[in-house]
Amino acid sequence: MAKQKDAYTFLAEKHGFGNSQSYLKVLRFLMTPQQAEMVTYLPGSPEEVAQKTGVELAIVKKNLDELYRKGVIVLKRITRFQTTTCSASMPNACGR
């Protein structure tokens, strides 16, 4: 990750919840530090994430599949993933 912040803080800010400790807790509950690092490189294909993180492709695919099954990320296209964000209709789920 080419950022100075940890992956969880980067993702919280990217999703508009940079000041929410509750949102950071949710991210930490849903993802391991390695998975959070991978998610910072989404949207992208598993191959792109593997290249950018230096993690083996099989491990990236396994982790992205796990996050997909948890509902943390969604398929944007057949081979690309992106992060999900909380919607205004579900503010309590986001720690607001």
C-alpha positions as CSV (number, residue, x, y, z in Angstrom):
1,M,0.0,0.0,0.0
2,A,1.5,3.3,-1.0
3,K,-0.3,5.1,1.8
4,Q,1.2,6.3,5.1
5,K,-2.0,5.3,7.1
6,D,-3.0,1.8,8.1
7,A,-5.3,0.1,5.7
8,Y,-8.3,0.3,8.0
9,T,-8.0,4.1,8.4
10,F,-7.5,4.5,4.7
11,L,-10.7,2.5,4.0
12,A,-12.7,4.4,6.6
13,E,-11.7,7.7,5.0
14,K,-12.3,6.4,1.5
15,H,-15.9,5.4,2.6
16,G,-16.5,8.8,4.3
17,F,-16.2,7.6,7.9
18,G,-12.7,8.8,8.7
19,N,-13.6,10.0,12.2
20,S,-15.7,7.0,13.2
21,Q,-14.1,4.7,15.7
22,S,-17.2,2.5,15.4
23,Y,-16.6,2.1,11.6
24,L,-13.0,1.2,12.3
25,K,-14.1,-1.5,14.7
26,V,-16.4,-2.9,12.1
27,L,-13.7,-3.0,9.5
28,R,-11.3,-4.7,12.0
29,F,-14.0,-7.3,12.8
30,L,-14.7,-8.0,9.1
31,M,-11.2,-8.1,7.7
32,T,-7.7,-9.3,8.7
33,P,-4.9,-6.7,8.3
34,Q,-3.8,-8.5,5.1
35,Q,-7.3,-8.5,3.7
36,A,-7.7,-4.8,4.5
37,E,-4.5,-4.1,2.7
38,M,-5.8,-6.0,-0.4
39,V,-9.1,-4.1,-0.3
40,T,-7.2,-0.8,-0.5
41,Y,-6.3,-1.8,-4.1
42,L,-9.9,-2.4,-5.2
43,P,-11.5,-2.0,-7.7
44,G,-9.3,-4.4,-9.5
45,S,-8.9,-8.0,-10.5
46,P,-7.4,-10.6,-8.2
47,E,-4.3,-10.6,-10.6
48,E,-4.0,-6.8,-10.2
49,V,-4.3,-7.0,-6.4
50,A,-1.7,-9.8,-6.3
51,Q,0.7,-7.8,-8.4
52,K,0.3,-4.6,-6.3
53,T,0.5,-6.3,-2.9
54,G,3.1,-9.0,-3.7
55,V,0.8,-11.7,-2.3
56,E,0.5,-15.0,-4.2
57,L,-2.5,-15.0,-6.5
58,A,-4.1,-18.1,-4.9
59,I,-4.0,-16.3,-1.5
60,V,-5.5,-13.2,-2.9
61,K,-8.3,-15.2,-4.6
62,K,-9.0,-17.1,-1.4
63,N,-9.2,-13.9,0.7
64,L,-11.3,-11.9,-1.8
65,D,-13.7,-14.8,-2.1
66,E,-14.0,-14.9,1.7
67,L,-14.7,-11.1,1.8
68,Y,-17.2,-11.5,-1.1
69,R,-19.1,-14.2,0.9
70,K,-19.2,-12.0,3.9
71,G,-20.6,-9.1,1.8
72,V,-17.6,-6.9,2.5
73,I,-16.8,-6.6,-1.3
74,V,-19.0,-7.1,-4.3
75,L,-18.3,-8.1,-7.9
76,K,-18.3,-5.1,-10.2
77,R,-17.8,-7.3,-13.2
78,I,-17.1,-10.9,-13.6
79,T,-13.4,-10.6,-12.6
80,R,-13.3,-7.3,-10.7
81,F,-14.1,-6.6,-7.1
82,Q,-14.9,-3.4,-5.3
83,T,-15.6,-2.4,-1.8
84,T,-19.1,-1.9,-0.4
85,T,-20.1,1.3,1.4
86,C,-22.8,2.0,3.8
87,S,-25.9,3.7,2.4
88,A,-27.8,6.6,3.8
89,S,-30.7,4.2,4.3
90,M,-28.6,2.1,6.8
91,P,-26.8,4.7,8.9
92,N,-26.8,2.5,12.1
93,A,-24.9,-0.2,10.3
94,C,-22.0,2.2,9.7
95,G,-21.5,3.5,13.2
96,R,-23.2,6.8,12.7
